């Protein structure tokens, strides 16, 4: 019906999001998309990501990418009154806490899991850190690219003739974010059975290590597996990047015997499929340079549309290498709803990525842009913590909290010298490049 929001699978879940940057906010955004009520807790000036380029709608594209569908609470966690507010929310309201503080910070504040679970046995706390809470590296700080380097992922990325390179999309952070969501939901399912919560602990480096794919298992068992191989697939051939006559880069994958035979037909060289040098995947891997040259010569002789027509008819997986701008405007992503529009507090309409998961009965929804710092402080303190308006005003005057009302500048604006949460900041997320 018109005006009725679609139900989400996590409707009723209440989440305190104490994380910042990517992994934690990404996980809690996925929960919010699925209907969870997520409160993002920040320092008085907002998390560092709010001040990261490029700016978007009085904040940052960084923040708008990972914090839609959330409410915003801003307080100075170093003040005992703020700690009491957070303790009240954790014990009387929250089902889940997601945090990525440096190990020991929450314990020092009396907000660690062992303390909170005494008052709220059903509480789930998911803790993300760079190297985890055990092991010789556990006290070290870590960001996305550090995790890529430490895990071995960087050694697999790039051309063999060039130095190792980072991924172009913060692979460790996003992989950790997915694991964070999965781990939290596993604990949630168990809580439905037992009524008891638990702690979920994971590390950025562990997540990246696990995502190395079967190269990891091969090397664990002393099997041969190349490190950097550029655009070539190290396991099947041909699978590589080629450039057409009109300079369009195209990636094609014809690594099975059937697909390779079909490719040979498209190239007008069907005899290659029966050539002993190319008759099997093993043979093609052994003669990869020669095979690459054959396909490269053919691709360079035909325009993209001709290549596209032939490969489509033959059922060979391929794609032109799109820029991000080209992908955004591609009709396929538009048809899939992967470009969504939200309205910010000041009325600006901005685009954000759509939802990947499509559930038939509980699809979830994207209903709001990332909120300004402290946008919901008043309603959270009044409705959930039971504070009176006078008590809230007192906290505001003493710079314990920040409030933001539509059409008005935030209380305690950024030019004031205010204590912020960042002194007890995380150690596991990536800074902007």
C-alpha positions in Angstrom: 0.0 0.0 0.0 1.1 3.6 -0.6 3.0 5.0 2.3 3.7 1.7 3.9 7.4 0.8 4.1 8.4 -2.8 3.1 9.2 -5.0 6.1 12.8 -5.9 6.7 14.1 -9.2 8.0 15.7 -7.4 11.0 12.7 -5.3 12.0 12.9 -5.0 15.7 16.6 -5.4 16.1 18.2 -2.5 18.0 21.9 -1.7 17.3 24.4 0.6 18.9 27.0 1.4 16.3 30.2 2.6 18.0 32.3 2.0 14.9 33.7 4.4 12.3 35.3 4.5 8.9 34.3 1.4 6.8 34.1 -2.2 8.2 31.8 -1.5 11.2 29.6 1.2 9.6 29.3 -1.0 6.5 28.1 -3.9 8.6 25.6 -1.8 10.6 24.3 -0.2 7.4 23.5 -3.6 6.0 21.5 -4.3 9.2 19.8 -0.9 8.9 18.9 -1.7 5.3 17.2 -4.9 6.6 15.1 -3.0 9.1 17.3 -2.8 12.2 17.1 0.4 14.3 20.8 1.6 14.3 22.0 4.4 16.4 25.4 5.8 15.2 27.4 7.1 18.2 30.0 9.8 17.5 32.1 12.4 19.2 31.0 16.0 19.4 32.6 16.8 16.0 31.5 13.6 14.3 33.8 10.8 13.3 36.9 11.6 11.2 35.3 10.3 8.0 32.9 13.2 8.1 35.8 15.5 7.3 37.2 13.4 4.4 37.1 14.5 0.8 35.1 14.5 -1.4 32.4 16.5 0.5 28.8 15.7 -0.2 25.7 17.4 1.3 27.5 19.1 4.2 29.3 15.9 5.1 31.4 13.5 3.1 30.7 10.9 0.4 32.5 8.5 2.8 29.8 9.0 5.5 26.9 9.0 3.1 28.1 5.7 1.6 28.1 3.8 4.9 25.6 5.4 7.2 22.2 5.7 5.5 19.2 4.5 7.4 20.8 5.3 10.8 20.0 7.7 13.7 22.8 9.9 15.1 23.8 10.5 18.7 26.8 12.8 19.5 28.4 12.9 22.9 31.8 13.2 24.6 32.5 9.7 25.8 35.2 10.9 28.1 32.6 12.6 30.3 31.1 10.3 32.9 27.6 11.5 32.1 28.1 10.4 28.5 29.4 7.0 29.7 26.2 6.6 31.8 24.1 7.5 28.7 25.8 4.8 26.7 25.6 2.3 29.5 21.9 3.0 29.8 21.4 2.4 26.1 23.5 -0.8 26.1 21.8 -2.4 29.1 18.2 -1.2 28.7 17.7 -0.8 24.9 20.3 -2.4 22.7 20.3 -5.9 21.3 23.6 -5.5 19.5 26.7 -3.3 19.9 29.2 -3.1 17.1 32.5 -1.5 18.1 36.1 -1.1 16.9 37.8 0.8 19.8 41.4 0.0 20.6 41.4 -3.1 22.9 41.0 -2.1 26.5 39.3 1.3 25.9 35.7 0.0 26.6 36.9 -1.9 29.7 38.5 1.3 31.0 35.2 3.1 30.6 33.2 0.3 32.2 31.5 -0.4 28.9 33.1 -3.8 28.0 31.1 -6.9 27.2 31.7 -8.7 30.5 30.5 -5.7 32.4 27.4 -4.9 30.2 26.3 -8.5 30.0 25.8 -8.6 33.8 22.9 -6.2 33.3 21.9 -7.4 29.8 22.6 -11.1 29.4 20.9 -11.0 25.9 23.4 -8.4 24.6 25.5 -9.3 21.5 28.7 -7.3 21.2 30.7 -7.5 18.0 34.3 -6.3 18.2 36.5 -5.5 15.2 40.2 -4.8 15.4 43.2 -4.8 13.1 45.0 -7.9 14.2 42.6 -9.4 16.7 42.9 -9.6 20.4 45.4 -12.4 20.6 48.7 -13.0 19.0 52.0 -11.1 18.9 50.7 -8.3 16.7 47.4 -7.7 18.6 48.5 -4.3 19.9 49.5 -2.8 16.6 47.3 -0.3 14.7 46.1 -1.4 11.3 44.2 0.1 8.3 42.9 -1.5 5.1 46.0 -1.5 3.0 48.1 -2.6 6.0 45.9 -5.7 6.2 46.3 -6.3 2.5 50.1 -6.2 2.9 50.2 -8.3 6.1 47.8 -11.0 4.8 49.7 -11.6 1.5 46.9 -10.2 -0.6 49.2 -7.5 -2.0 51.7 -10.0 -3.2 49.0 -11.5 -5.4 47.9 -8.2 -6.9 49.5 -6.5 -9.9 51.8 -7.4 -12.7 54.7 -9.8 -12.1 57.1 -7.3 -13.5 56.0 -4.5 -11.2 55.9 -4.1 -7.4 52.9 -5.5 -5.4 49.9 -3.2 -5.4 46.9 -2.5 -3.2 43.3 -3.3 -4.4 41.4 -0.3 -5.7 38.4 -0.7 -3.4 39.4 -1.3 0.2 39.0 -5.1 0.0 40.0 -5.8 3.6 37.5 -3.3 5.0 34.6 -4.5 3.0 35.4 -8.1 3.5 35.6 -7.5 7.2 32.3 -5.6 7.1 30.6 -8.6 5.6 32.1 -11.0 8.2 31.0 -8.5 10.9 27.4 -8.6 9.7 27.5 -12.4 9.3 29.0 -13.0 12.7 26.5 -10.7 14.4 23.6 -12.4 12.7 24.8 -15.8 13.7 24.9 -14.6 17.3 21.4 -13.2 16.7 20.0 -16.5 15.5 21.5 -18.3 18.5 19.9 -15.7 20.8 16.5 -16.5 19.3 17.0 -20.0 20.5 18.5 -19.4 23.9 17.7 -15.8 24.9 21.4 -15.3 25.7 23.8 -13.1 23.8 27.5 -13.5 23.2 30.6 -11.7 22.0 31.7 -11.9 18.4 35.4 -11.0 17.8 37.2 -10.6 14.5 40.2 -9.1 12.9 40.8 -7.1 9.7 43.9 -9.2 8.9 42.1 -12.5 9.5 39.3 -11.5 7.1 41.7 -10.5 4.4 43.8 -13.6 4.9 40.6 -15.8 4.4 39.7 -14.0 1.2 42.9 -15.0 -0.6 40.9 -17.8 -2.2 42.3 -21.2 -3.2 45.7 -19.6 -3.7 45.9 -19.8 0.1 45.1 -23.5 0.3 47.5 -24.2 -2.6 50.4 -22.5 -0.8 49.4 -23.9 2.6 50.0 -27.3 1.0 53.2 -26.4 -0.8 51.6 -26.5 -4.2 52.8 -24.4 -7.1 50.8 -21.2 -7.5 52.1 -17.9 -9.0 52.1 -14.7 -7.1 51.3 -11.7 -9.2 50.0 -12.6 -12.7 48.5 -9.3 -13.8 45.2 -9.7 -15.5 45.7 -13.4 -16.3 43.8 -16.0 -14.4 46.4 -18.4 -12.9 44.2 -21.4 -12.9 42.4 -21.4 -16.3 43.2 -20.2 -19.8 42.5 -18.2 -21.7 41.2 -15.6 -19.2 42.8 -12.2 -19.7 42.5 -8.6 -20.8 42.6 -7.8 -24.5 42.2 -4.5 -26.5 40.0 -4.2 -29.5 40.7 -2.3 -32.8 38.9 0.7 -31.4 41.0 0.7 -28.2 38.3 -0.8 -25.9 39.8 -3.0 -23.2 37.8 -6.2 -22.8 38.2 -9.0 -20.3 37.1 -12.5 -21.6 37.2 -15.9 -19.9 37.1 -18.9 -22.1 39.0 -21.2 -19.6 37.0 -24.4 -20.1 37.5 -26.7 -23.1 34.1 -26.0 -24.4 34.3 -22.3 -24.1 37.8 -22.3 -25.7 36.5 -24.3 -28.7 33.7 -21.7 -29.1 36.2 -18.9 -28.9 38.3 -20.5 -31.6 35.1 -20.6 -33.8 34.5 -16.9 -33.2 38.1 -16.1 -34.0 37.8 -18.0 -37.3 40.5 -20.4 -36.2 38.6 -23.6 -35.2 41.7 -25.7 -35.7 43.3 -24.2 -32.6 40.9 -26.1 -30.4 42.5 -29.4 -31.5 46.1 -28.1 -31.5 48.0 -30.3 -28.9 49.4 -27.1 -27.4 45.9 -25.9 -26.6 43.7 -29.0 -26.4 43.4 -29.0 -22.6 43.5 -26.4 -19.8 46.8 -27.8 -18.7 48.3 -27.5 -22.2 47.0 -23.9 -22.5 48.5 -22.9 -19.2 51.9 -24.4 -20.4 51.6 -22.4 -23.7 49.9 -19.3 -22.3 52.2 -16.7 -23.9 51.7 -18.1 -27.4 47.9 -18.4 -26.9 47.7 -14.9 -25.5 49.5 -13.6 -28.6 47.0 -15.3 -30.9 44.0 -13.9 -29.1 45.6 -10.5 -28.7 46.2 -10.3 -32.5 42.6 -11.2 -33.3 41.1 -8.8 -30.7 43.2 -6.0 -32.1 41.8 -6.6 -35.6 38.1 -6.2 -34.8 36.0 -3.4 -33.3 34.4 -3.9 -30.0 30.9 -4.3 -31.3 32.0 -7.0 -33.7 33.8 -8.8 -30.9 30.8 -8.3 -28.6 28.4 -9.8 -31.1 30.6 -12.9 -31.7 31.3 -13.6 -28.1 27.6 -13.2 -27.1 26.5 -15.6 -29.8 29.0 -18.1 -28.6 28.0 -17.8 -24.9 31.5 -16.7 -23.8 31.7 -14.7 -20.6 33.2 -11.2 -21.2 32.9 -7.6 -20.4 34.2 -4.3 -21.6 36.3 -2.7 -18.8 33.9 0.0 -17.6 34.9 3.1 -15.8 33.0 3.6 -12.6 31.1 6.4 -14.3 30.1 4.0 -17.1 29.0 1.3 -14.6 26.8 3.8 -12.8 24.9 4.7 -16.0 24.8 1.1 -17.3 21.2 0.0 -17.9 21.9 -3.3 -16.1 22.7 -1.7 -12.8 19.8 0.7 -13.2 17.4 -2.2 -13.9 18.7 -3.9 -10.7 18.1 -0.9 -8.6 21.8 -0.5 -7.8 21.6 3.3 -7.9 19.3 4.6 -5.2 18.3 8.2 -4.4 17.8 9.6 -0.9 17.1 13.1 0.4 19.4 14.7 3.0 18.3 16.8 5.9 18.8 20.0 3.9 16.6 18.7 1.0 19.4 17.7 -1.3 18.8 14.6 -3.4 21.9 12.4 -3.6 22.6 9.0 -5.1 23.8 6.1 -3.0 24.4 2.4 -3.9 21.3 0.2 -3.9 20.8 -3.0 -2.0 22.4 -6.2 -3.2 20.1 -8.6 -1.4 16.6 -9.1 -2.8 14.4 -10.9 -0.3 10.9 -11.6 -1.7 9.0 -11.3 1.6 11.2 -9.0 3.7 13.1 -6.8 1.2 14.1 -4.0 3.5 14.5 -0.5 2.3 16.6 2.6 1.9 14.7 5.5 3.5 17.1 8.1 4.7 20.5 9.6 4.0 23.3 9.6 6.6 22.2 12.0 9.4 24.0 15.1 10.5 26.1 14.9 13.7 23.7 14.7 16.6 20.6 14.8 14.5 18.7 12.4 16.9 20.4 13.2 20.2 17.4 14.8 21.7 14.9 12.1 20.8 17.3 9.3 21.8 18.0 10.9 25.2 14.3 11.8 25.8 12.6 8.7 24.4 15.1 6.0 25.2 17.0 7.2 28.2 14.2 9.1 29.9 15.9 12.4 30.3 13.8 15.6 30.5 14.3 18.5 28.1 15.8 20.5 30.9 18.3 17.7 31.6 19.2 17.6 27.9 19.7 21.3 27.8 22.0 21.1 30.8 24.1 18.5 29.0 24.2 20.6 25.9 25.3 23.7 27.8 28.1 21.8 29.4 29.2 20.5 26.0 28.6 16.9 26.9 26.4 16.3 23.9 25.7 17.9 20.5 22.2 18.3 19.1 21.1 19.2 15.6 17.6 20.3 14.7 16.5 20.8 11.1 16.9 24.3 9.9 19.3 25.3 12.8 23.0 25.1 13.2 24.2 22.2 15.4 24.8 23.1 19.0 28.5 23.3 20.0 29.6 23.9 16.4 32.9 22.6 15.0 34.8 25.8 15.7 34.5 25.3 19.4 37.4 23.5 21.1 35.5 20.5 22.3 36.7 17.1 23.5 35.9 14.4 21.0 35.6 10.7 20.9 38.6 10.4 18.5 41.1 10.3 21.5 39.9 6.7 22.0 39.7 6.0 18.3 39.7 2.7 16.5 42.7 0.8 15.2 41.3 -1.2 12.4 39.8 0.9 9.6 41.2 2.6 6.6 41.8 6.3 6.2 40.9 8.0 3.0 43.7 8.0 0.4 
